[in-house]
Amino acid sequence: MRKIIATFLLLFALFQTSNTFAQDLLKSTDLSTLKVDYLSDSDIAKIKTQLQTNNVTIEQAEPMALAKGMSAAEFAKLKERLAMPVTKTELIKKDNKEDDDDDEKAAAFGKKQEKIVNTKVKDTINALIFGSELFDNPTLNFEPNLKLATPVNYVLGPGDELQVSVYGVQEFNASVPVSTEGKVTIQYVGQIPVTGMTIEAATQKIKGAIARVYSTVGSGQSQVAVSLSRIRTIRVTIIGSKQPGNYSISSLATVYNALFLGGGPGKNGSYRNIELLRDNKVYKNIDLYRFLVNGNQSDNVGLKDNDVIRIPAYNQRVTLEGQVKRPGIFEMKMGETFSDLLSFASGFNEFAYTASVNVLQKTSKEFKVKDINAAEYTSYKPLSGDVFRVSKILNRFENRIKIDGAVFRPDTYSFYEGMRISDLIAKADGLKEDAYSNRARIIRLKSDLTTEIVNVDLAKALGGDLEADIALHKEDIVTVYSILDFVEEYKITIDGEIKKPGIYEYHENLTLNDLLVQAGGLTGSASKRVEVARMIKSEEIDDANPNKAQLFNLEITATNNEQLKNFELQPFDVVNIRKMAVYEKPEMVTISGAVNYAGKYVLATKKDKVYDIVQRAGGLTAVANIEGVKIKRPIQAKQIEDLENVNLNLGKKDSIQNKLTKKLKEDLKFATIPVDWKSIVKNPKNNTNVTLFPGDEIEVTAFNEGVKVTGNVLLTSEIPYEKGKGFGYYIGSVGGVDNKGWKKKAYIIYPNGKAAVAQSFLFIRSYPKVTPGSQIIVPEKPEVKKMSTGEFVSIAGVLASLAGIVIALIR
């Protein structure tokens, strides 16, 4: 029976809270019954948390646990369990209890508080009012920090909770709430009234009461610690805010925290005359501008239960627009001046005209405009409704002058009275070597903002002639010409068998050899013949001379890019390097399929034909289909260009030519030329024995006894060839055409690429002959738009009208 009771007591101890278990481990007088094997992962995690909270390591706790009866073996097990990582189950529990974890973190610092949330309403109506953004920012909520030490002047009240601990020779630990009567009840000590007392005074009173019960406290052998573990909630009333009402907030909360919860002042609420009422008296006048402008939080006082925050209507507001750093609507107090208003707006910005400010005022009947000079800023007192406008400075310069052209430092410089042209050139580090000294130009702005040109003789001005060295005006633009501006830009053209044909700059003493080297040298196909064309220059027209250019025929050594005799070129000469009379690189064709030696073959002559290449490839193999020889010829870019240049007169919106061009470019990369091999073998001069072009591919297909049927048929298939069977047999063998098939337009493609279509004569339709390896294709019927009822009725009406006209004419 005793064993059963002991086991029950042990299990009961294991299911206690982490705080109690930690006390058992660190402060209990008897740990002899503790069995680590019965502890769960959650219990181990709680022990670990409590050790960390008390800043005690497991090594520091070992002598304490052994002195209280815990065996060394059990402590070793406990140490091993504490060193193990956190299990996955515990992690899941932590994820599911985030709010509880937050409370535990707060408890670790000694205080807890119910979280108070109020949904914010974005202020769009009063967005321009200075200070309104303070209450729209969720990160600026002025919530009290529960992790800081409790203020010594904190006044206790019902709802607070104290943590009372006695440690030393005698030990005691309890959480005691402050009752509604304002008292705390401590075991063996009794009830102690603490309401209305500061935390410091209550601590002294509780120590005195405990000392009367615990003798070691009076003697100093035990110590008493009192801290605030849970903070009460107080109720305050906010009047005149965007969200007025009663709010339950922390007893540590301040005025700004309450104003944030209430959304700040309402539409017409004051930001500068907010009243904090306590016991029906004005306890504090709050001016939010002190915080907004200077960061001064002297008005952010703590709140008490039943406090009232009253936000009256504003007395006067003014608007500040234009070139200030923080434009908006500002609230002014009596006696404040325009300088104070500027400080609220953080002053003028970089582009503001600061000499005066324009203000739009309201009288009892109409508006009026007033200008405030800079000297009046500290004396002018804004009136309610004033609209101040700060304008920009003028986009002009009071002392600008500019020089460009043939000087070393063309730029904009500062102008001063008495500045002359020589002074400005000296500022620009003087004239460049190519400067044209006979004349310089000044573009001058006249008093009526029109411009005029003033010419200067630079040589005289810089030589000391005061008349030529004229005085400058502000905004003058001086241009110094360069002699290079008057020189024509000469070019030389070279073309033909040269590596870099093109247009090159001409230089004096440029020779043909220089130009050949500059253009990368001759190509391998260049001949020794060079033609130079030179322009004819003359002051008089010579009608007897029909020549437009003078030609020079020269010879060069193509191997070393040098001319036998150096030839000097002139501006605008055109040089042509001629090509050798015979210079053609070997070109190839390809043969593939059922031939003995498939591959690429060089065209040995300009008139190599199909038969020649097939013979060079060893002839056809035994499996070759003699009716399946064809040539695939690549479509050249010039063919597509020629097609694009042809005008088919189909109209701008017709897409036939566009589709044909697109098909040639993207779909059809080869043109197929059928070859009648039987005829070629009998007579090599047959017209299908065509002359081959570079890039052609001769394709010889292997013999295939099947006939492929595709297109709009029920089953695409390949039917074995049967001699004497026609179109109908093979189409019927695949189930016939489908509902979109157009049988009368069916066609056949033979193995050599030749095609044939069905024909009709006097209602008799004949289909082309079917051969082995051919392909029958049934196209799709074109879509025909059926006539609607409305269209039919319209046509019938037109016909009826025509009939009536004809009858009338006959009569």
Helices and strands as residue ranges (DSSP letters): H 2-14, H 18-26, G 36-38, H 41-53, H 58-67, H 72-83, H 88-96, H 98-108, G 132-135, E 161-168, E 172-177, E 183-186, E 190-193, H 199-211, H 215-219, E 222-230, E 233-239, E 245-250, H 255-261, E 274-278, E 281-286, H 288-294, E 308-310, E 317-322, E 328-331, H 338-344, E 356-362, E 367-373, G 374-376, E 387-390, E 400-405, E 411-414, H 421-427, E 435-445, E 451-456, H 458-462, E 477-482, G 483-486, E 491-496, E 502-505, H 512-518, E 526-535, E 549-557, E 562-563, E 574-579, E 588-593, E 599-602, H 610-616, E 624-634, H 637-645, H 656-662, I 663-667, E 670-675, H 677-682, E 697-702, E 706-711, E 717-720, H 727-733, G 743-745, E 747-749, E 755-757, E 759-761, E 764-766, E 775-778, H 789-810
